Structures are given as C-alpha cells and as structure tokens.
Amino acid sequence: MKCLFCNTDMETGRVSIFSTQGDLQILLSYTSIEESKKSIFRRKTKDVNSMQGEEIEAYYCSSCKMILPIFFEE
C-alpha cells in the first residue's frame, strides 16, 4: 500500500488496541509482519483516542512515522 501523504511503500503489519488506565486512554501497538515472525520483536506504540478492539490489519510509513489501521464499520 502507498502512503496517503508521501506516496512511499508502507510496511504491512498488525495493530493491537487495548485500554490503559480504565477506559480513559487507548494504547495502539504496531508490529510488522516480518518482526512478528521472529521470536523477539519490538513494537511501535502510540497513545490514541480510538475504539477498543482486537488485533487488526495495519500499515506503517517509515518516512511519515504514520500508522494506518484498517477499521470496518459493523
């Protein structure tokens, strides 16, 4: 997938979304597909105001430092 802002290729991965400090804050944690295949990997995390959900598909732009999670309306 191409970045919406800089048009470079984005890295494919997964995002885990979970609540911290009750329901007041949501933590978004990104792991690339390549890193998830390793036994030890690092996660890029960012506090966001978002819906709480399970692990979902996402893309990461290393140029813009942007994570683009894919949400579907139910």
C-alpha positions as a LaTeX table, in Angstrom:
\begin{tabular}{lrrr}
\hline
Residue & $x$ (\AA) & $y$ (\AA) & $z$ (\AA) \\
\hline
Met1 & 0.00 & 0.00 & 0.00 \\
Lys2 & 1.23 & 3.52 & $-0.77$ \\
Cys3 & 1.31 & 6.20 & 1.94 \\
Leu4 & $-1.54$ & 8.70 & 1.64 \\
Phe5 & 0.81 & 11.62 & 2.37 \\
Cys6 & 4.23 & 10.88 & 0.81 \\
Asn7 & 3.34 & 8.07 & $-1.65$ \\
Thr8 & 6.10 & 5.69 & $-0.45$ \\
Asp9 & 5.51 & 1.97 & 0.16 \\
Met10 & 4.09 & 1.21 & 3.59 \\
Glu11 & 5.09 & $-1.76$ & 5.75 \\
Thr12 & 2.35 & $-4.34$ & 6.38 \\
Gly13 & 1.63 & $-5.35$ & 9.96 \\
Arg14 & $-0.91$ & $-5.78$ & 12.71 \\
Val15 & $-2.17$ & $-3.38$ & 15.37 \\
Ser16 & $-3.27$ & $-4.39$ & 18.85 \\
Ile17 & $-5.61$ & $-1.94$ & 20.55 \\
Phe18 & $-6.24$ & $-2.10$ & 24.27 \\
Ser19 & $-7.35$ & 0.12 & 27.12 \\
Thr20 & $-4.97$ & 1.61 & 29.69 \\
Gln21 & $-5.95$ & 3.38 & 32.91 \\
Gly22 & $-9.58$ & 2.29 & 32.65 \\
Asp23 & $-11.46$ & 3.50 & 29.58 \\
Leu24 & $-9.85$ & 6.95 & 29.53 \\
Gln25 & $-6.85$ & 6.09 & 27.36 \\
Ile26 & $-6.29$ & 3.66 & 24.46 \\
Leu27 & $-2.87$ & 2.26 & 23.51 \\
Leu28 & $-2.20$ & 1.33 & 19.89 \\
Ser29 & 0.67 & $-1.16$ & 19.40 \\
Tyr30 & 2.02 & $-1.89$ & 15.89 \\
Thr31 & 4.07 & $-4.97$ & 14.91 \\
Ser32 & 5.29 & $-5.57$ & 11.36 \\
Ile33 & 4.68 & $-8.93$ & 9.69 \\
Glu34 & 8.46 & $-9.51$ & 9.45 \\
Glu35 & 9.03 & $-8.77$ & 13.16 \\
Ser36 & 6.11 & $-10.96$ & 14.24 \\
Lys37 & 7.84 & $-13.96$ & 12.57 \\
Lys38 & 10.86 & $-13.50$ & 14.90 \\
Ser39 & 10.86 & $-14.79$ & 18.47 \\
Ile40 & 11.84 & $-11.35$ & 19.81 \\
Phe41 & 10.48 & $-8.20$ & 18.18 \\
Arg42 & 9.95 & $-4.56$ & 19.02 \\
Arg43 & 6.63 & $-2.75$ & 18.90 \\
Lys44 & 5.98 & 0.83 & 17.87 \\
Thr45 & 3.40 & 2.23 & 20.29 \\
Lys46 & 1.39 & 5.43 & 20.37 \\
Asp47 & $-1.38$ & 6.67 & 22.65 \\
Val48 & $-4.51$ & 7.35 & 20.61 \\
Asn49 & $-8.16$ & 8.14 & 21.11 \\
Ser50 & $-9.79$ & 5.30 & 19.25 \\
Met51 & $-12.23$ & 2.44 & 19.54 \\
Gln52 & $-11.04$ & $-0.51$ & 21.62 \\
Gly53 & $-10.81$ & $-3.70$ & 19.59 \\
Glu54 & $-8.71$ & $-6.73$ & 18.89 \\
Glu55 & $-5.69$ & $-7.17$ & 16.64 \\
Ile56 & $-6.37$ & $-5.71$ & 13.17 \\
Glu57 & $-4.56$ & $-5.19$ & 9.85 \\
Ala58 & $-2.46$ & $-2.02$ & 9.62 \\
Tyr59 & 0.23 & $-0.28$ & 7.57 \\
Tyr60 & 3.24 & 1.77 & 8.74 \\
Cys61 & 5.05 & 4.54 & 6.82 \\
Ser62 & 8.66 & 4.85 & 7.99 \\
Ser63 & 9.01 & 8.24 & 6.23 \\
Cys64 & 5.98 & 9.91 & 7.83 \\
Lys65 & 6.01 & 7.77 & 11.03 \\
Met66 & 2.30 & 7.16 & 10.43 \\
Ile67 & 0.32 & 4.04 & 11.36 \\
Leu68 & $-2.80$ & 3.42 & 9.29 \\
Pro69 & $-5.09$ & 0.84 & 10.95 \\
Ile70 & $-7.91$ & $-0.63$ & 8.87 \\
Phe71 & $-11.27$ & $-0.40$ & 10.68 \\
Phe72 & $-14.52$ & $-1.76$ & 9.27 \\
Glu73 & $-17.90$ & $-0.47$ & 10.38 \\
Glu74 & $-20.07$ & $-3.21$ & 11.86 \\
\hline
\end{tabular}
